Amino acid sequence: MTKEKKKLKCPECGSTNIRSDSSRGELVCMKCGLVLDQSMIDTTQEWRAFDDSQRSRRVRTGAPLTVTKHDQGITTEIGKGRGELFKVAAKKRAQYYRLSKWHKRLIKSKDRNLSFAFSELQRLISYLNLSQAIHEKVAKLYEKAVEKGLVRGRSTESIIAALLYTTCREEGAPRTLDEISKASGISKRDIGKTYRYIARKLDIRILPAKPQDYVPRFGSLLGLDERVQVKAVKILDEATKYDVTSGKGPIGVAAAALYIAAVLEGKKKTQREVADIIGVTEVTIRNRYKEIVEKLGIKDEVEEKVREEEEVE
């Protein structure tokens, strides 16, 4: 097969009709026949694959570069543990041991720090079921914090947790402090303190999370279908217009909206169930519920639905 090269120009006739002959490895002018280049190296792959398994067996390159690894996934490591030592011939074991020891000694402190931090980040991302975009953004922010010397004298886990909390809110997939504290093992107080410090030093400004951002995940936790979630978002949009949500905790407001939507759509959920699963108190849900239904004028409709459910039971 041949491919036209529009950017090339023949030095003899000035024609731009240049074609590449991959079978001969030549560049030829199609007007006067001059061979512009020959013995060209074919850089395309010499194998074909018809499914993923064939491709994974035949490919000879590594994984793509990624900022989620301290070395971007391109450096090598001599040995992965003591068990590797016994895979080497007995005569070479002493040499292998010395090489692996010096390899670890020569690694920069920054790389050791990033290696530990990114392994902890990977664990949290998996535990909280977060996206690759959030993973990469947190990794970039942490490396930036290391370069500025912000991690010195502070817990690596607390900085990763604080950056994760920040990034989740920025990306519209917020996680509560309780969730991140449970996943990381760091207290909410320490995460909040580190978050304020890092945000100030890296000039990160985060707007308060909106209750609407919590609806999809809380709806999934409660086992509520898409129709109920859409209804909850509409309730929150209306409540925002009446300034009901201003100054209120977004988690409690989102929980109350989901409870109201579940009642209106005929889904059996009590305030206690919602409170236990989402992690707020019944009092919070009750107060936010009263404020929303009174402002939106749907108090009678909601209470009637509740009575109907109680009669059915």
Phi and psi in degrees as a GROMACS rama.xvg file:
@    title "Ramachandran Plot"
@    xaxis  label "Phi"
@    yaxis  label "Psi"
@TYPE xy
-117.18  155.458  THR-2
-134.424  129.23  LYS-3
-73.2195  134.943  GLU-4
-108.561  98.1536  LYS-5
-75.3302  -26.4885  LYS-6
-80.3935  -20.6177  LYS-7
-82.3666  154.824  LEU-8
-136.422  134.227  LYS-9
-71.2761  129.138  CYS-10
-72.8566  -16.4887  PRO-11
-87.3439  -55.087  GLU-12
-108.597  -9.02656  CYS-13
79.6745  7.11736  GLY-14
-72.6575  147.017  SER-15
-102.711  5.4631  THR-16
-83.4444  75.9132  ASN-17
-106.93  133.393  ILE-18
-123.186  146.259  ARG-19
-101.198  123.1  SER-20
-100.762  100.596  ASP-21
-69.9274  -26.3941  SER-22
-70.5483  -31.7022  SER-23
-101.101  -15.9579  ARG-24
70.8702  41.8852  GLY-25
-130.883  153.128  GLU-26
-110.039  121.627  LEU-27
-125.062  136.943  VAL-28
-78.6222  123.283  CYS-29
-78.2283  -7.92586  MET-30
-93.0425  -51.0804  LYS-31
-108.608  -8.37323  CYS-32
84.8792  6.28906  GLY-33
-66.9853  133.678  LEU-34
-87.6219  109.479  VAL-35
-78.137  -33.6515  LEU-36
-151.574  148.72  ASP-37
-143.352  170.049  GLN-38
53.6426  40.1595  SER-39
-71.9357  144.651  MET-40
-82.6672  130.281  ILE-41
-84.2238  112.337  ASP-42
-93.4865  0.196352  THR-43
-79.8963  161.477  THR-44
-69.7162  147.706  GLN-45
-98.7659  5.04331  GLU-46
-122.796  159.999  TRP-47
-121.249  152.925  ARG-48
-137.872  136.997  ALA-49
-108.495  -4.35838  PHE-50
-155.796  174.489  ASP-51
-64.5491  -36.5489  ASP-52
-65.9927  -42.1648  SER-53
-64.1772  -39.5829  GLN-54
-65.1378  -43.0297  ARG-55
-66.7836  -31.4823  SER-56
-75.3502  -34.7312  ARG-57
-94.3801  -22.6513  ARG-58
-66.9489  142.056  VAL-59
-118.762  14.2306  ARG-60
-108.496  161.811  THR-61
-85.8475  -170.378  GLY-62
-70.3842  156.328  ALA-63
-65.4716  157.416  PRO-64
-62.4374  141.964  LEU-65
-146.013  139.684  THR-66
-77.6471  -5.20073  VAL-67
-81.9281  -0.968464  THR-68
-116.45  144.418  LYS-69
-62.2387  -27.6697  HIS-70
-108.605  13.1262  ASP-71
60.9654  15.2558  GLN-72
80.8513  20.1575  GLY-73
-117.91  -9.60922  ILE-74
-90.9986  166.538  THR-75
-110.093  164.491  THR-76
-134.951  134.219  GLU-77
-88.7768  100.989  ILE-78
79.6749  144.778  GLY-79
-115.481  6.04578  LYS-80
161.969  177.086  GLY-81
-61.771  -31.7666  ARG-82
-62.0633  -27.7815  GLY-83
-67.8484  -25.2446  GLU-84
-59.7553  -35.1105  LEU-85
-83.5668  -1.93249  PHE-86
-88.1093  -7.39141  LYS-87
-96.6237  149.831  VAL-88
-58.466  147.238  ALA-89
-55.9052  -36.7378  ALA-90
-70.6021  -22.0898  LYS-91
-101.86  -0.78056  LYS-92
-65.8754  -41.108  ARG-93
-62.5544  -41.754  ALA-94
-65.968  -42.1493  GLN-95
-61.4789  -41.5709  TYR-96
-64.3553  -43.6936  TYR-97
-62.904  -42.7558  ARG-98
-61.7903  -46.2601  LEU-99
-65.8189  -36.3087  SER-100
-66.9259  -46.4045  LYS-101
-69.3558  -30.4726  TRP-102
-61.7633  -43.3859  HIS-103
-68.1168  -35.8003  LYS-104
-68.7349  -32.699  ARG-105
-83.0332  -9.84818  LEU-106
-68.5116  133.673  ILE-107
-65.6972  151.884  LYS-108
-61.865  -34.1422  SER-109
-61.2744  -42.9077  LYS-110
-66.121  -38.3315  ASP-111
-63.847  -42.3809  ARG-112
-61.6388  -48.8282  ASN-113
-63.677  -39.175  LEU-114
-59.7443  -46.8015  SER-115
-66.6143  -44.6678  PHE-116
-63.3403  -42.4015  ALA-117
-72.6466  -26.813  PHE-118
-69.4832  -38.1081  SER-119
-67.3529  -39.5236  GLU-120
-62.4067  -42.2834  LEU-121
-60.0166  -40.187  GLN-122
-64.8255  -44.2604  ARG-123
-66.9228  -40.7624  LEU-124
-60.5164  -42.7855  ILE-125
-68.6908  -42.1728  SER-126
-64.394  -41.7027  TYR-127
-90.7273  -1.85635  LEU-128
57.8511  54.817  ASN-129
-101.681  165.429  LEU-130
-81.2962  165.519  SER-131
-64.8531  -34.3195  GLN-132
-61.3187  -42.9384  ALA-133
-66.1018  -40.9687  ILE-134
-56.6023  -49.5828  HIS-135
-67.3342  -39.1909  GLU-136
-66.7237  -41.8266  LYS-137
-64.2755  -40.0077  VAL-138
-61.4895  -42.6058  ALA-139
-64.5833  -42.7601  LYS-140
-65.1842  -38.9597  LEU-141
-66.8003  -41.9019  TYR-142
-63.3725  -37.2917  GLU-143
-64.043  -40.1837  LYS-144
-65.1543  -37.7867  ALA-145
-64.6222  -44.6354  VAL-146
-62.5804  -31.1438  GLU-147
-88.2592  -0.610898  LYS-148
74.5633  24.927  GLY-149
-82.2747  -15.9442  LEU-150
-91.1287  -9.66722  VAL-151
-65.8508  124.902  ARG-152
82.1209  7.19399  GLY-153
-125.54  156.15  ARG-154
-69.5061  128.562  SER-155
-60.3382  -41.8669  THR-156
-62.9816  -38.9707  GLU-157
-68.5114  -36.2081  SER-158
-68.5714  -43.2415  ILE-159
-61.0867  -43.3697  ILE-160
-63.816  -41.7215  ALA-161
-65.6079  -43.5126  ALA-162
-66.1264  -35.3767  LEU-163
-66.2877  -42.8585  LEU-164
-60.4679  -43.7898  TYR-165
-63.2156  -49.545  THR-166
-67.0728  -38.2649  THR-167
-59.7343  -40.7796  CYS-168
-68.3347  -39.18  ARG-169
-64.0034  -38.0897  GLU-170
-87.7655  5.24961  GLU-171
74.9201  21.0443  GLY-172
-128.667  61.2051  ALA-173
-64.8856  145.193  PRO-174
-119.767  143.914  ARG-175
-74.9419  158.811  THR-176
-61.0718  -33.9171  LEU-177
-61.7534  -43.731  ASP-178
-64.6667  -46.5167  GLU-179
-68.8545  -35.9364  ILE-180
-64.3888  -41.6729  SER-181
-65.8991  -40.6213  LYS-182
-70.5681  -39.0005  ALA-183
-92.3025  -21.0102  SER-184
79.985  10.9868  GLY-185
-102.314  140.841  ILE-186
-67.5412  153.684  SER-187
-60.9796  -35.4745  LYS-188
-62.5153  -45.3136  ARG-189
-67.3718  -39.375  ASP-190
-63.4872  -44.6932  ILE-191
-62.9023  -41.5783  GLY-192
-64.6454  -45.1944  LYS-193
-66.8367  -38.6104  THR-194
-59.4708  -44.9723  TYR-195
-65.3279  -38.5847  ARG-196
-67.0579  -49.1632  TYR-197
-64.3728  -43.6299  ILE-198
-60.4582  -37.6019  ALA-199
-70.3815  -43.4284  ARG-200
-72.789  -34.6065  LYS-201
-95.3709  4.60483  LEU-202
56.867  49.2465  ASP-203
-100.448  124.683  ILE-204
-118.962  117.152  ARG-205
-112.444  128.065  ILE-206
-75.8139  151.328  LEU-207
-57.3174  142.646  PRO-208
-67.7057  145.591  ALA-209
-91.0102  146.238  LYS-210
-57.7144  -32.644  PRO-211
-59.6911  -30.1292  GLN-212
-67.0771  -25.7817  ASP-213
-87.4214  -15.5918  TYR-214
-60.2514  -50.5537  VAL-215
-57.3212  -45.0064  PRO-216
-72.4103  -43.6754  ARG-217
-63.5069  -37.7207  PHE-218
-61.2573  -40.2254  GLY-219
-66.4598  -41.1356  SER-220
-62.327  -34.255  LEU-221
-86.1403  -5.47561  LEU-222
72.6191  28.726  GLY-223
-93.8731  139.779  LEU-224
-76.7932  177.176  ASP-225
-63.2463  -34.1537  GLU-226
-61.501  -42.2746  ARG-227
-66.7619  -40.0008  VAL-228
-64.9747  -41.2559  GLN-229
-63.5344  -40.6929  VAL-230
-62.5876  -40.6705  LYS-231
-64.1978  -40.8039  ALA-232
-63.9972  -40.0379  VAL-233
-63.6842  -40.5898  LYS-234
-62.1867  -42.7862  ILE-235
-66.4646  -38.4567  LEU-236
-62.2053  -42.0696  ASP-237
-67.1908  -40.5751  GLU-238
-64.6141  -34.4321  ALA-239
-64.8827  -38.4075  THR-240
-62.2439  -35.5713  LYS-241
-88.5404  5.37653  TYR-242
63.0792  33.7105  ASP-243
-79.6403  -33.0253  VAL-244
-85.1294  -10.9628  THR-245
-63.8319  128.039  SER-246
79.5077  1.04274  GLY-247
-100.676  152.316  LYS-248
-64.3034  126.819  GLY-249
-62.0217  -29.8789  PRO-250
-68.6011  -45.8861  ILE-251
-64.9232  -38.954  GLY-252
-65.6368  -43.8529  VAL-253
-63.0428  -39.578  ALA-254
-63.8523  -43.1839  ALA-255
-64.5057  -40.9861  ALA-256
-64.196  -39.7434  ALA-257
-66.6035  -38.2875  LEU-258
-63.4211  -45.6617  TYR-259
-62.2508  -44.5687  ILE-260
-63.6427  -39.9751  ALA-261
-63.5413  -40.6787  ALA-262
-64.4754  -46.1303  VAL-263
-65.6745  -31.077  LEU-264
-92.0789  5.23849  GLU-265
78.8097  21.8967  GLY-266
-97.5511  128.223  LYS-267
-79.0472  104.803  LYS-268
-142.165  128.58  LYS-269
-93.6165  162.923  THR-270
-63.0411  -33.5627  GLN-271
-65.504  -44.0202  ARG-272
-59.6416  -46.8603  GLU-273
-62.2536  -43.3937  VAL-274
-64.6098  -43.7601  ALA-275
-65.0761  -41.5941  ASP-276
-74.8273  -40.3988  ILE-277
-81.9428  -28.875  ILE-278
97.0838  32.0673  GLY-279
-123.453  173.504  VAL-280
-88.3244  156.889  THR-281
-62.9266  -34.2949  GLU-282
-62.0627  -42.3571  VAL-283
-60.9494  -47.4764  THR-284
-63.0579  -42.4734  ILE-285
-62.3459  -44.0261  ARG-286
-65.508  -45.5498  ASN-287
-66.4033  -36.2111  ARG-288
-61.6139  -46.9745  TYR-289
-62.157  -43.0634  LYS-290
-63.0272  -42.0664  GLU-291
-69.7735  -49.6699  ILE-292
-66.3856  -32.6061  VAL-293
-70.8416  -42.2677  GLU-294
-69.0411  -36.873  LYS-295
-85.676  -7.51301  LEU-296
71.198  30.1467  GLY-297
-117.461  17.9951  ILE-298
-61.2865  -47.4161  LYS-299
-63.4181  -41.8078  ASP-300
-63.0239  -43.736  GLU-301
-68.0109  -44.4769  VAL-302
-65.6616  -33.9209  GLU-303
-64.5698  -42.3204  GLU-304
-61.9802  -40.0676  LYS-305
-63.978  -42.4864  VAL-306
-63.9323  -40.0251  ARG-307
-62.178  -41.0619  GLU-308
-66.4389  -39.0847  GLU-309
-67.7651  -36.5902  GLU-310
-66.4505  -39.0324  GLU-311
-62.5636  -40.1231  VAL-312
